[in-house]
Amino acid sequence: MHKDSKDFISWNDDPKGLFSVKLAYGLLANQGTGLSNDVFRMLWKTKAFPKALITAWRILLDRIPTRQNLMVRGIMVNSPLCVLCNRSVETAQHLFLDCTFAYRVWTLCSIWIGVLGVYNKDICNHFLDFHLSILSEKQNQVWKGVWVAILRCIWEHRNNVIFRQGIPDHEEAFQATQLMSWFWPKHREGSFSYVFSDWILNPIQCMLCVR
């Protein structure tokens, strides 16, 4: 401490103490987590916007402020139950996979893509299993962007119910997912020229154009 010096913020992982998104992204992609590194390498390659990727990353690490996690940290909540179904304690596993609300969103996704299947109940393996054999690796990165968007939209919908007195509506949450997942290839992939109505009607054909 020097009384004649001003306080300043320094980023320890940069020699000059300067923060950059590129450095932070690299740290997130390469950190040891105790979970399969394949999951996180695949996550950071997924075609989705940063805010959605960060949400998915926190969920995979169980670092999202669900009611269960808040109670573990000693934070008082009105009720430990999930506001989307009001049946079980709100954990990440419940909110994004086991909840009847989440199940309906995932079912709408399967109907939309035209592929019905059984996904793993472990959230990390659920992400790994979210794969279509007819798509290339890069095209599957767009498809996994749908997975990331579903998590983000369920989380936003949950917050809307809690903080804005919204009403749980799984169809509304899935429609938001379709829009969010379309925005990335539309604005970031030069080979993607489909309008939103094309994406709604034939998502596989749209993803097949990604090179």
Buried (B, 14 or more C-beta within 10 A) or exposed (E): EEEEEEEEEEEEEEEEEEEEEEEEEEEBBEEEEEEEEEBBEBBBBBBBBEEBBBBBBBBBBBEBBBBBBBBEEEEEBEEBBBBBBEEBBBBBBBBBBBBBBBEBBBEBBEEBBEEEEEBEEEBBEBBBEBEBEEBEEBBBBBBBBBBBBBBBBBBBBBEBBBEEEBEBBBEBBBBBBBBBBBBBBBEEBEEBEBEEEBBBEBBBEBBBBBE
